[in-house]
Amino acid sequence: MSNIVDQIRSELINAIKTDQLTLPTLPEVALQVREVANDPDSSVADLAKVLGNDAALSARVIKVANSPLLRGNQPIEDVKMAVGRLGLNYTANLATGLAMEQMFQATTDIVDTRMREVWAKSTEVAGICHILCKHYTKLGADQATLAGLVHKIGVLPILKFAEEKHTELLENSATLDLVINELHPLIGSLILKTWEFPDHLIIVPKEHINFQRKVDKVDFADLVMVSSLQSYIGTDHPYTQMDWTTISAFDRVGLSPEIDTHEAEDLSAEMEAAMALLA
């Protein structure tokens, strides 16, 4: 098995170095949304107009704006009102994350199933990130959510690579998992850099599995790390066999490694609501 893993690793790394690996591009609506949000002269109406071109995305943004998580008094009836409540940057990050779902689709059943699994895990982690961010940190909940949604983005080109050039990998789940686990963090950060995401998000794919990382204060990689570990509680995933008390990210987030957020009364309902909005 190690031979094929070494071969695939070598091919993928070479493809990265020679710019031969096809990296996913953000959906057009996400690009437009981020462009408007980054323009200091843009208004709520400008962003609402862009979102208005995508009926499904507009409906989901309105749904989020009306959610109990944001506790607004006035019902939100249209996308302009939603942007007004959420703000330009919050809306842009939320819309970027939601628009990404359309990227997690494939032509073959095996890869399509894999991609849906990755998206499901990403939305679960993003939901936990959102709630932990609000309750334990002063970081932006919108960026925390986006960090959770993109932390496994590097899996996409690996699956596409296997689909196009190494179909035998698709029949060998264990080998494919080895390749993904080793390379998706590197590729994920490369993708986010290509998308011109801010540095504090670019590091997330690589740093959220660096369990011995030491930084001065909590950041989005810490949040994703803790949220990811929380998402595996109750499973037989190898992460559950680690000694979480040695992971300093828990201290920086302010959450005890012994707490299961899914069981905590003050967190579980909110997390379920956050995941439902993203799913």
CYANA upper distance limits for C-alpha pairs under 8 A (distance plus 0.5 A):
  1 MET  CA      5 VAL  CA      6.89
  1 MET  CA    175 THR  CA      7.22
  2 SER  CA      6 ASP  CA      6.47
  3 ASN  CA      7 GLN  CA      6.61
  4 ILE  CA      8 ILE  CA      6.59
  4 ILE  CA    175 THR  CA      8.34
  5 VAL  CA      9 ARG  CA      6.46
  5 VAL  CA    175 THR  CA      7.07
  5 VAL  CA    178 LEU  CA      7.61
  5 VAL  CA    179 VAL  CA      6.59
  6 ASP  CA     10 SER  CA      6.52
  7 GLN  CA     11 GLU  CA      6.68
  8 ILE  CA     12 LEU  CA      6.54
  8 ILE  CA    179 VAL  CA      7.76
  9 ARG  CA     13 ILE  CA      6.55
  9 ARG  CA    179 VAL  CA      7.17
  9 ARG  CA    183 LEU  CA      8.01
 10 SER  CA     14 ASN  CA      6.53
 11 GLU  CA     15 ALA  CA      6.54
 12 LEU  CA     16 ILE  CA      6.69
 12 LEU  CA     21 LEU  CA      7.69
 12 LEU  CA    158 ILE  CA      8.49
 13 ILE  CA     17 LYS  CA      6.73
 14 ASN  CA     18 THR  CA      6.63
 15 ALA  CA     19 ASP  CA      6.37
 15 ALA  CA     20 GLN  CA      5.07
 15 ALA  CA     21 LEU  CA      5.39
 16 ILE  CA     20 GLN  CA      6.63
 16 ILE  CA     21 LEU  CA      5.87
 21 LEU  CA    157 PRO  CA      7.92
 21 LEU  CA    161 PHE  CA      8.42
 22 THR  CA    157 PRO  CA      7.12
 23 LEU  CA    157 PRO  CA      6.46
 23 LEU  CA    191 ILE  CA      6.95
 24 PRO  CA    103 MET  CA      8.25
 24 PRO  CA    156 LEU  CA      7.95
 24 PRO  CA    157 PRO  CA      7.38
 24 PRO  CA    191 ILE  CA      7.86
 25 THR  CA    195 TRP  CA      8.00
 26 LEU  CA     30 ALA  CA      6.72
 26 LEU  CA     31 LEU  CA      6.81
 26 LEU  CA    100 MET  CA      7.43
 26 LEU  CA    195 TRP  CA      7.82
 27 PRO  CA     31 LEU  CA      7.00
 27 PRO  CA     99 ALA  CA      7.09
 27 PRO  CA    100 MET  CA      7.24
 27 PRO  CA    102 GLN  CA      8.33
 27 PRO  CA    103 MET  CA      8.08
 28 GLU  CA     32 GLN  CA      6.75
 29 VAL  CA     33 VAL  CA      6.54
 29 VAL  CA     50 VAL  CA      7.82
 29 VAL  CA     51 LEU  CA      7.84
 29 VAL  CA     54 ASP  CA      8.00
 29 VAL  CA     99 ALA  CA      7.85
 30 ALA  CA     34 ARG  CA      6.65
 30 ALA  CA     92 ALA  CA      8.22
 30 ALA  CA     95 ALA  CA      7.09
 30 ALA  CA     96 THR  CA      5.33
 30 ALA  CA     99 ALA  CA      6.76
 30 ALA  CA    100 MET  CA      8.40
 31 LEU  CA     35 GLU  CA      6.62
 31 LEU  CA     96 THR  CA      8.39
 32 GLN  CA     36 VAL  CA      6.75
 32 GLN  CA     50 VAL  CA      7.41
 33 VAL  CA     37 ALA  CA      6.70
 33 VAL  CA     47 LEU  CA      6.99
 33 VAL  CA     50 VAL  CA      7.06
 33 VAL  CA     51 LEU  CA      7.78
 33 VAL  CA     92 ALA  CA      6.17
 33 VAL  CA     95 ALA  CA      7.94
 33 VAL  CA     96 THR  CA      7.94
 34 ARG  CA     38 ASN  CA      6.52
 34 ARG  CA     92 ALA  CA      6.26
 34 ARG  CA     93 ASN  CA      8.26
 34 ARG  CA     96 THR  CA      8.09
 35 GLU  CA     39 ASP  CA      6.91
 36 VAL  CA     42 SER  CA      6.46
 36 VAL  CA     46 ASP  CA      7.58
 36 VAL  CA     47 LEU  CA      6.68
 37 ALA  CA     42 SER  CA      7.23
 37 ALA  CA     47 LEU  CA      7.69
 37 ALA  CA     88 LEU  CA      6.22
 37 ALA  CA     89 ASN  CA      6.45
 37 ALA  CA     92 ALA  CA      6.78
 38 ASN  CA     42 SER  CA      8.49
 42 SER  CA     46 ASP  CA      6.50
 42 SER  CA     47 LEU  CA      7.92
 43 SER  CA     47 LEU  CA      7.16
 43 SER  CA     88 LEU  CA      8.37
 44 VAL  CA     48 ALA  CA      6.59
 44 VAL  CA     80 LYS  CA      7.11
 44 VAL  CA     83 VAL  CA      6.58
 44 VAL  CA     84 GLY  CA      6.66
 44 VAL  CA     87 GLY  CA      8.12
 44 VAL  CA     88 LEU  CA      7.11
 45 ALA  CA     49 LYS  CA      6.55
 45 ALA  CA     80 LYS  CA      6.74
 46 ASP  CA     50 VAL  CA      7.12
 47 LEU  CA     51 LEU  CA      6.78
 47 LEU  CA     83 VAL  CA      7.92
 47 LEU  CA     88 LEU  CA      7.72
 48 ALA  CA     52 GLY  CA      6.37
 48 ALA  CA     79 VAL  CA      6.26
 48 ALA  CA     80 LYS  CA      5.50
 48 ALA  CA     83 VAL  CA      7.05
 49 LYS  CA     53 ASN  CA      7.35
 50 VAL  CA     54 ASP  CA      8.21
 51 LEU  CA     55 ALA  CA      8.06
 51 LEU  CA     57 LEU  CA      7.36
 51 LEU  CA     58 SER  CA      6.12
 51 LEU  CA     79 VAL  CA      7.91
 52 GLY  CA     58 SER  CA      6.51
 52 GLY  CA     79 VAL  CA      7.54
 54 ASP  CA     58 SER  CA      6.59
 55 ALA  CA     59 ALA  CA      6.67
 56 ALA  CA     60 ARG  CA      6.95
 57 LEU  CA     61 VAL  CA      6.74
 57 LEU  CA     95 ALA  CA      7.55
 57 LEU  CA     98 LEU  CA      7.76
 57 LEU  CA     99 ALA  CA      7.45
 58 SER  CA     62 ILE  CA      6.70
 58 SER  CA     79 VAL  CA      6.46
 59 ALA  CA     63 LYS  CA      6.66
 59 ALA  CA     79 VAL  CA      8.12
 60 ARG  CA     64 VAL  CA      6.76
 60 ARG  CA    277 LEU  CA      8.25
 61 VAL  CA     65 ALA  CA      6.73
 61 VAL  CA     79 VAL  CA      7.63
 61 VAL  CA     82 ALA  CA      7.29
 61 VAL  CA     91 THR  CA      7.97
 61 VAL  CA     94 LEU  CA      8.09
 61 VAL  CA     95 ALA  CA      7.46
 62 ILE  CA     66 ASN  CA      6.75
 62 ILE  CA     76 ILE  CA      7.05
 62 ILE  CA     77 GLU  CA      7.76
 62 ILE  CA     78 ASP  CA      7.12
 62 ILE  CA     79 VAL  CA      6.37
 62 ILE  CA     82 ALA  CA      5.93
 63 LYS  CA     67 SER  CA      6.71
 63 LYS  CA    277 LEU  CA      8.02
 64 VAL  CA     70 LEU  CA      8.43
 64 VAL  CA    277 LEU  CA      6.93
 65 ALA  CA     70 LEU  CA      7.17
 65 ALA  CA     72 GLY  CA      8.35
 65 ALA  CA     76 ILE  CA      7.21
 65 ALA  CA     82 ALA  CA      5.95
 65 ALA  CA     85 ARG  CA      7.35
 65 ALA  CA     86 LEU  CA      7.14
 66 ASN  CA     70 LEU  CA      7.68
 66 ASN  CA     71 ARG  CA      8.23
 66 ASN  CA     72 GLY  CA      7.42
 66 ASN  CA     75 PRO  CA      6.82
 66 ASN  CA     76 ILE  CA      6.38
 67 SER  CA     71 ARG  CA      7.40
 68 PRO  CA     72 GLY  CA      7.98
 69 LEU  CA    270 GLU  CA      7.53
 69 LEU  CA    273 ALA  CA      8.10
 69 LEU  CA    274 ALA  CA      7.98
 76 ILE  CA     81 MET  CA      6.34
 76 ILE  CA     82 ALA  CA      6.50
 77 GLU  CA     81 MET  CA      7.28
 77 GLU  CA     82 ALA  CA      8.23
 78 ASP  CA     82 ALA  CA      6.90
 79 VAL  CA     83 VAL  CA      6.67
 80 LYS  CA     84 GLY  CA      6.66
 81 MET  CA     85 ARG  CA      6.75
 82 ALA  CA     86 LEU  CA      6.59
 83 VAL  CA     87 GLY  CA      5.88
 83 VAL  CA     88 LEU  CA      6.82
 83 VAL  CA     91 THR  CA      6.57
 84 GLY  CA     88 LEU  CA      8.19
 86 LEU  CA     90 TYR  CA      6.22
 86 LEU  CA     91 THR  CA      6.30
 87 GLY  CA     91 THR  CA      6.49
 88 LEU  CA     92 ALA  CA      6.55
 89 ASN  CA     93 ASN  CA      6.67
 90 TYR  CA     94 LEU  CA      6.59
 90 TYR  CA    142 ASP  CA      5.85
 90 TYR  CA    143 GLN  CA      8.20
 91 THR  CA     95 ALA  CA      6.36
 91 THR  CA    142 ASP  CA      8.48
 92 ALA  CA     96 THR  CA      6.49
 93 ASN  CA     97 GLY  CA      6.79
 93 ASN  CA    142 ASP  CA      6.46
 93 ASN  CA    143 GLN  CA      6.83
 93 ASN  CA    146 LEU  CA      6.76
 94 LEU  CA     98 LEU  CA      6.71
 94 LEU  CA    142 ASP  CA      6.69
 94 LEU  CA    145 THR  CA      8.05
 94 LEU  CA    146 LEU  CA      7.30
 95 ALA  CA     99 ALA  CA      6.36
 96 THR  CA    100 MET  CA      6.79
 96 THR  CA    146 LEU  CA      8.18
 97 GLY  CA    101 GLU  CA      7.88
 97 GLY  CA    145 THR  CA      8.34
 97 GLY  CA    146 LEU  CA      6.03
 97 GLY  CA    149 LEU  CA      6.71
 97 GLY  CA    150 VAL  CA      8.23
 98 LEU  CA    278 LEU  CA      7.35
100 MET  CA    104 PHE  CA      7.89
101 GLU  CA    119 TRP  CA      7.56
104 PHE  CA    112 ASP  CA      7.95
104 PHE  CA    115 MET  CA      5.71
104 PHE  CA    116 ARG  CA      6.86
104 PHE  CA    119 TRP  CA      7.23
104 PHE  CA    156 LEU  CA      7.87
105 GLN  CA    111 VAL  CA      8.48
105 GLN  CA    112 ASP  CA      5.95
105 GLN  CA    115 MET  CA      6.82
105 GLN  CA    116 ARG  CA      7.81
106 ALA  CA    111 VAL  CA      6.41
106 ALA  CA    112 ASP  CA      5.16
106 ALA  CA    115 MET  CA      7.98
107 THR  CA    111 VAL  CA      7.93
107 THR  CA    112 ASP  CA      7.27
108 THR  CA    112 ASP  CA      6.47
108 THR  CA    163 GLU  CA      8.25
109 ASP  CA    113 THR  CA      6.51
110 ILE  CA    114 ARG  CA      6.80
110 ILE  CA    170 LEU  CA      7.38
111 VAL  CA    115 MET  CA      6.56
111 VAL  CA    159 LEU  CA      6.97
111 VAL  CA    160 LYS  CA      8.40
111 VAL  CA    163 GLU  CA      7.68
111 VAL  CA    170 LEU  CA      8.00
112 ASP  CA    116 ARG  CA      6.67
113 THR  CA    117 GLU  CA      6.74
114 ARG  CA    118 VAL  CA      6.81
115 MET  CA    119 TRP  CA      6.69
115 MET  CA    156 LEU  CA      7.73
116 ARG  CA    120 ALA  CA      6.54
117 GLU  CA    121 LYS  CA      6.70
118 VAL  CA    122 SER  CA      6.54
118 VAL  CA    152 LYS  CA      7.58
118 VAL  CA    155 VAL  CA      8.36
119 TRP  CA    123 THR  CA      6.63
119 TRP  CA    149 LEU  CA      8.15
120 ALA  CA    124 GLU  CA      6.74
120 ALA  CA    279 ALA  CA      7.71
121 LYS  CA    125 VAL  CA      6.67
122 SER  CA    126 ALA  CA      6.47
122 SER  CA    148 GLY  CA      6.38
122 SER  CA    149 LEU  CA      5.29
122 SER  CA    150 VAL  CA      7.61
122 SER  CA    151 HIS  CA      7.62
122 SER  CA    152 LYS  CA      7.40
123 THR  CA    127 GLY  CA      6.54
123 THR  CA    148 GLY  CA      7.52
123 THR  CA    149 LEU  CA      6.36
123 THR  CA    275 MET  CA      6.57
123 THR  CA    278 LEU  CA      6.45
123 THR  CA    279 ALA  CA      6.73
124 GLU  CA    128 ILE  CA      6.95
124 GLU  CA    231 SER  CA      7.53
124 GLU  CA    275 MET  CA      6.21
125 VAL  CA    129 CYS  CA      6.55
125 VAL  CA    148 GLY  CA      5.86
125 VAL  CA    149 LEU  CA      7.81
125 VAL  CA    224 VAL  CA      7.44
125 VAL  CA    227 SER  CA      6.01
125 VAL  CA    228 SER  CA      6.03
125 VAL  CA    231 SER  CA      6.93
126 ALA  CA    130 HIS  CA      6.62
126 ALA  CA    144 ALA  CA      7.58
126 ALA  CA    145 THR  CA      5.13
126 ALA  CA    146 LEU  CA      7.34
126 ALA  CA    147 ALA  CA      7.50
126 ALA  CA    148 GLY  CA      4.42
126 ALA  CA    149 LEU  CA      5.97
126 ALA  CA    224 VAL  CA      8.24
126 ALA  CA    227 SER  CA      8.29
126 ALA  CA    275 MET  CA      7.88
127 GLY  CA    131 ILE  CA      7.06
127 GLY  CA    145 THR  CA      7.08
127 GLY  CA    148 GLY  CA      8.17
127 GLY  CA    271 MET  CA      6.12
127 GLY  CA    272 GLU  CA      7.96
127 GLY  CA    274 ALA  CA      5.38
127 GLY  CA    275 MET  CA      5.20
127 GLY  CA    278 LEU  CA      7.96
128 ILE  CA    132 LEU  CA      6.56
128 ILE  CA    227 SER  CA      6.03
128 ILE  CA    231 SER  CA      8.45
128 ILE  CA    271 MET  CA      6.20
128 ILE  CA    274 ALA  CA      8.22
128 ILE  CA    275 MET  CA      8.28
129 CYS  CA    133 CYS  CA      6.30
129 CYS  CA    141 ALA  CA      8.21
129 CYS  CA    144 ALA  CA      6.15
129 CYS  CA    145 THR  CA      6.35
129 CYS  CA    148 GLY  CA      6.87
129 CYS  CA    223 LEU  CA      6.44
129 CYS  CA    224 VAL  CA      6.71
129 CYS  CA    227 SER  CA      6.21
130 HIS  CA    134 LYS  CA      6.86
130 HIS  CA    141 ALA  CA      5.70
130 HIS  CA    142 ASP  CA      7.73
130 HIS  CA    144 ALA  CA      6.22
130 HIS  CA    145 THR  CA      5.67
130 HIS  CA    271 MET  CA      8.35
130 HIS  CA    274 ALA  CA      7.79
131 ILE  CA    135 HIS  CA      6.68
131 ILE  CA    141 ALA  CA      8.23
131 ILE  CA    267 LEU  CA      7.59
131 ILE  CA    270 GLU  CA      7.30
131 ILE  CA    271 MET  CA      6.58
131 ILE  CA    274 ALA  CA      8.15
132 LEU  CA    136 TYR  CA      6.09
132 LEU  CA    137 THR  CA      7.80
132 LEU  CA    223 LEU  CA      7.94
132 LEU  CA    227 SER  CA      8.38
132 LEU  CA    253 VAL  CA      8.43
133 CYS  CA    137 THR  CA      5.54
133 CYS  CA    138 LYS  CA      7.46
133 CYS  CA    139 LEU  CA      6.75
133 CYS  CA    140 GLY  CA      7.74
133 CYS  CA    141 ALA  CA      6.23
133 CYS  CA    144 ALA  CA      7.18
133 CYS  CA    223 LEU  CA      7.70
134 LYS  CA    138 LYS  CA      7.61
134 LYS  CA    139 LEU  CA      8.23
134 LYS  CA    140 GLY  CA      8.46
134 LYS  CA    141 ALA  CA      6.69
136 TYR  CA    253 VAL  CA      6.71
136 TYR  CA    254 GLY  CA      6.57
136 TYR  CA    255 LEU  CA      8.02
137 THR  CA    218 VAL  CA      8.19
137 THR  CA    253 VAL  CA      7.10
137 THR  CA    254 GLY  CA      8.43
139 LEU  CA    143 GLN  CA      8.42
139 LEU  CA    144 ALA  CA      7.87
139 LEU  CA    219 ASP  CA      8.03
139 LEU  CA    220 PHE  CA      8.40
140 GLY  CA    144 ALA  CA      6.70
141 ALA  CA    145 THR  CA      6.58
142 ASP  CA    146 LEU  CA      6.82
143 GLN  CA    147 ALA  CA      6.46
143 GLN  CA    220 PHE  CA      8.42
144 ALA  CA    148 GLY  CA      6.87
144 ALA  CA    220 PHE  CA      6.56
144 ALA  CA    223 LEU  CA      7.82
144 ALA  CA    224 VAL  CA      8.29
145 THR  CA    149 LEU  CA      6.87
146 LEU  CA    150 VAL  CA      6.76
147 ALA  CA    151 HIS  CA      6.50
147 ALA  CA    201 LEU  CA      6.61
147 ALA  CA    204 VAL  CA      7.30
147 ALA  CA    220 PHE  CA      7.11
147 ALA  CA    221 ALA  CA      8.30
147 ALA  CA    224 VAL  CA      7.40
148 GLY  CA    224 VAL  CA      6.30
149 LEU  CA    153 ILE  CA      8.34
150 VAL  CA    188 GLY  CA      8.29
150 VAL  CA    205 PRO  CA      7.95
151 HIS  CA    185 PRO  CA      8.35
151 HIS  CA    188 GLY  CA      7.61
151 HIS  CA    204 VAL  CA      6.51
151 HIS  CA    205 PRO  CA      5.14
151 HIS  CA    208 HIS  CA      8.23
151 HIS  CA    224 VAL  CA      8.00
152 LYS  CA    184 HIS  CA      7.30
152 LYS  CA    185 PRO  CA      7.68
152 LYS  CA    188 GLY  CA      7.06
152 LYS  CA    205 PRO  CA      6.87
153 ILE  CA    184 HIS  CA      7.96
153 ILE  CA    188 GLY  CA      5.73
153 ILE  CA    191 ILE  CA      8.20
153 ILE  CA    205 PRO  CA      8.27
154 GLY  CA    158 ILE  CA      7.58
154 GLY  CA    183 LEU  CA      8.15
154 GLY  CA    184 HIS  CA      4.79
154 GLY  CA    185 PRO  CA      6.63
154 GLY  CA    186 LEU  CA      7.80
154 GLY  CA    187 ILE  CA      5.30
154 GLY  CA    188 GLY  CA      4.13
154 GLY  CA    189 SER  CA      7.91
154 GLY  CA    191 ILE  CA      7.59
154 GLY  CA    205 PRO  CA      8.16
155 VAL  CA    159 LEU  CA      6.77
155 VAL  CA    180 ILE  CA      6.69
155 VAL  CA    184 HIS  CA      5.64
155 VAL  CA    187 ILE  CA      8.36
155 VAL  CA    188 GLY  CA      7.87
156 LEU  CA    160 LYS  CA      6.76
157 PRO  CA    161 PHE  CA      6.37
158 ILE  CA    162 ALA  CA      6.71
158 ILE  CA    180 ILE  CA      7.26
158 ILE  CA    184 HIS  CA      7.88
159 LEU  CA    163 GLU  CA      6.53
160 LYS  CA    164 GLU  CA      6.63
161 PHE  CA    165 LYS  CA      6.28
161 PHE  CA    166 HIS  CA      7.48
162 ALA  CA    166 HIS  CA      4.94
162 ALA  CA    167 THR  CA      6.02
162 ALA  CA    168 GLU  CA      8.36
162 ALA  CA    169 LEU  CA      6.70
162 ALA  CA    170 LEU  CA      7.27
163 GLU  CA    167 THR  CA      5.83
163 GLU  CA    170 LEU  CA      7.77
166 HIS  CA    170 LEU  CA      8.10
167 THR  CA    171 GLU  CA      7.76
168 GLU  CA    172 ASN  CA      7.32
169 LEU  CA    173 SER  CA      7.60
169 LEU  CA    175 THR  CA      7.26
169 LEU  CA    176 LEU  CA      6.17
170 LEU  CA    176 LEU  CA      7.34
172 ASN  CA    176 LEU  CA      6.75
173 SER  CA    177 ASP  CA      6.55
174 ALA  CA    178 LEU  CA      6.87
175 THR  CA    179 VAL  CA      6.92
176 LEU  CA    180 ILE  CA      6.62
177 ASP  CA    181 ASN  CA      6.40
178 LEU  CA    182 GLU  CA      6.70
179 VAL  CA    183 LEU  CA      6.60
180 ILE  CA    184 HIS  CA      5.82
181 ASN  CA    185 PRO  CA      8.15
183 LEU  CA    187 ILE  CA      6.80
184 HIS  CA    188 GLY  CA      6.16
184 HIS  CA    205 PRO  CA      8.10
185 PRO  CA    189 SER  CA      6.83
185 PRO  CA    205 PRO  CA      5.10
185 PRO  CA    206 LYS  CA      4.94
185 PRO  CA    207 GLU  CA      8.45
186 LEU  CA    190 LEU  CA      6.86
186 LEU  CA    205 PRO  CA      7.59
186 LEU  CA    206 LYS  CA      6.41
187 ILE  CA    191 ILE  CA      6.69
188 GLY  CA    192 LEU  CA      6.90
188 GLY  CA    205 PRO  CA      5.98
188 GLY  CA    206 LYS  CA      7.94
189 SER  CA    193 LYS  CA      6.64
189 SER  CA    202 ILE  CA      5.55
189 SER  CA    203 ILE  CA      6.48
189 SER  CA    204 VAL  CA      7.59
189 SER  CA    205 PRO  CA      6.05
189 SER  CA    206 LYS  CA      6.91
190 LEU  CA    194 THR  CA      6.73
190 LEU  CA    202 ILE  CA      8.13
191 ILE  CA    195 TRP  CA      6.72
192 LEU  CA    196 GLU  CA      6.76
192 LEU  CA    197 PHE  CA      5.98
192 LEU  CA    201 LEU  CA      8.00
192 LEU  CA    202 ILE  CA      5.78
193 LYS  CA    197 PHE  CA      6.38
193 LYS  CA    198 PRO  CA      8.39
193 LYS  CA    199 ASP  CA      8.36
193 LYS  CA    202 ILE  CA      6.41
197 PHE  CA    201 LEU  CA      6.95
197 PHE  CA    202 ILE  CA      6.75
198 PRO  CA    202 ILE  CA      6.77
199 ASP  CA    203 ILE  CA      6.85
200 HIS  CA    204 VAL  CA      7.61
200 HIS  CA    219 ASP  CA      7.98
200 HIS  CA    220 PHE  CA      7.29
200 HIS  CA    221 ALA  CA      8.32
201 LEU  CA    220 PHE  CA      7.42
201 LEU  CA    221 ALA  CA      8.15
203 ILE  CA    207 GLU  CA      6.24
203 ILE  CA    221 ALA  CA      7.51
204 VAL  CA    208 HIS  CA      5.99
204 VAL  CA    220 PHE  CA      7.29
204 VAL  CA    221 ALA  CA      5.20
204 VAL  CA    224 VAL  CA      7.91
205 PRO  CA    209 ILE  CA      8.22
205 PRO  CA    221 ALA  CA      8.33
206 LYS  CA    210 ASN  CA      7.70
207 GLU  CA    213 ARG  CA      8.13
207 GLU  CA    221 ALA  CA      6.31
208 HIS  CA    221 ALA  CA      5.41
208 HIS  CA    222 ASP  CA      6.92
208 HIS  CA    224 VAL  CA      6.44
208 HIS  CA    225 MET  CA      5.02
209 ILE  CA    225 MET  CA      6.89
211 PHE  CA    225 MET  CA      8.31
211 PHE  CA    247 ILE  CA      6.28
211 PHE  CA    248 SER  CA      8.34
211 PHE  CA    249 ALA  CA      8.25
212 GLN  CA    246 THR  CA      8.39
212 GLN  CA    247 ILE  CA      6.74
212 GLN  CA    248 SER  CA      7.71
213 ARG  CA    248 SER  CA      8.01
213 ARG  CA    249 ALA  CA      8.26
214 LYS  CA    248 SER  CA      7.61
214 LYS  CA    249 ALA  CA      8.45
217 LYS  CA    252 ARG  CA      6.75
218 VAL  CA    222 ASP  CA      6.58
218 VAL  CA    223 LEU  CA      8.03
218 VAL  CA    249 ALA  CA      7.78
218 VAL  CA    252 ARG  CA      5.50
218 VAL  CA    253 VAL  CA      6.37
219 ASP  CA    223 LEU  CA      7.01
220 PHE  CA    224 VAL  CA      6.64
221 ALA  CA    225 MET  CA      6.50
222 ASP  CA    226 VAL  CA      6.70
222 ASP  CA    249 ALA  CA      5.70
222 ASP  CA    250 PHE  CA      8.18
222 ASP  CA    252 ARG  CA      8.05
222 ASP  CA    253 VAL  CA      7.46
223 LEU  CA    227 SER  CA      6.49
223 LEU  CA    249 ALA  CA      8.16
223 LEU  CA    253 VAL  CA      7.16
224 VAL  CA    228 SER  CA      6.26
225 MET  CA    229 LEU  CA      6.75
225 MET  CA    249 ALA  CA      7.91
226 VAL  CA    230 GLN  CA      6.63
226 VAL  CA    249 ALA  CA      7.31
226 VAL  CA    250 PHE  CA      6.90
226 VAL  CA    253 VAL  CA      8.46
227 SER  CA    231 SER  CA      6.67
228 SER  CA    232 TYR  CA      7.32
229 LEU  CA    233 ILE  CA      7.50
229 LEU  CA    239 TYR  CA      7.20
229 LEU  CA    240 THR  CA      7.90
230 GLN  CA    260 ASP  CA      7.22
230 GLN  CA    261 THR  CA      7.52
232 TYR  CA    236 ASP  CA      8.37
232 TYR  CA    237 HIS  CA      6.96
232 TYR  CA    239 TYR  CA      7.83
232 TYR  CA    240 THR  CA      7.20
233 ILE  CA    240 THR  CA      6.99
233 ILE  CA    260 ASP  CA      7.85
235 THR  CA    240 THR  CA      7.86
236 ASP  CA    240 THR  CA      7.21
237 HIS  CA    241 GLN  CA      8.04
238 PRO  CA    242 MET  CA      7.69
243 ASP  CA    247 ILE  CA      8.18
244 TRP  CA    257 PRO  CA      6.32
245 THR  CA    250 PHE  CA      8.45
245 THR  CA    257 PRO  CA      6.50
247 ILE  CA    251 ASP  CA      8.42
248 SER  CA    252 ARG  CA      7.05
249 ALA  CA    253 VAL  CA      6.59
250 PHE  CA    254 GLY  CA      6.43
250 PHE  CA    255 LEU  CA      5.82
250 PHE  CA    256 SER  CA      6.74
250 PHE  CA    257 PRO  CA      6.70
251 ASP  CA    255 LEU  CA      6.83
251 ASP  CA    256 SER  CA      7.66
255 LEU  CA    259 ILE  CA      7.74
259 ILE  CA    264 ALA  CA      8.01
260 ASP  CA    264 ALA  CA      6.94
261 THR  CA    267 LEU  CA      6.61
261 THR  CA    268 SER  CA      6.61
262 HIS  CA    267 LEU  CA      7.56
262 HIS  CA    268 SER  CA      5.27
262 HIS  CA    271 MET  CA      8.22
263 GLU  CA    267 LEU  CA      8.30
263 GLU  CA    268 SER  CA      6.56
264 ALA  CA    268 SER  CA      6.21
265 GLU  CA    269 ALA  CA      7.68
266 ASP  CA    270 GLU  CA      8.11
267 LEU  CA    271 MET  CA      6.61
268 SER  CA    272 GLU  CA      6.69
269 ALA  CA    273 ALA  CA      6.73
270 GLU  CA    274 ALA  CA      6.63
271 MET  CA    275 MET  CA      6.61
272 GLU  CA    276 ALA  CA      6.57
273 ALA  CA    277 LEU  CA      6.85
274 ALA  CA    278 LEU  CA      7.04
275 MET  CA    279 ALA  CA      6.45
